[in-house]
Amino acid sequence: MGLVWLKNAGSHEDQRRVVQAVHAFGKNIPEVKHASVGRTDGVGGAFSDTSYDVCFILSFEDEAARLRYNESPVHLKAAQEVFLPLSRKLLFYRFVGE
């Protein structure tokens, strides 16, 4: 799971670019079994963080597939052209499904 805080917080154009990049992961990187992405709904509460701009979840068959994804040209290009230039903060949570 990844959370993205944009340098231009709330920028619909920058959000769109991040969303498109994640969709491209799901379509163009065979190691990605499933890609889900969306913008914060802005509904806060005592246990809700709505400070991020975009959240995404990528699913992989196993750790080897995740490592291959990390080296994918599609992923590396998106990192250099979308995520790193547009983001002021990136936070990732990794977990194994049960």
Sequence and secondary structure as in RCSB ss.txt:
>XXXX:A:sequence
MGLVWLKNAGSHEDQRRVVQAVHAFGKNIPEVKHASVGRTDGVGGAFSDTSYDVCFILSFEDEAARLRYNESPVH
LKAAQEVFLPLSRKLLFYRFVGE
>XXXX:A:secstr
 EEEEETTTT HHHHHHHHHHHHHHHHH TTEEEEEEEE     BTTB    SEEEEEEESSHHHHHHHHT HHH
HHHIIIIIHHHEEEEEE      
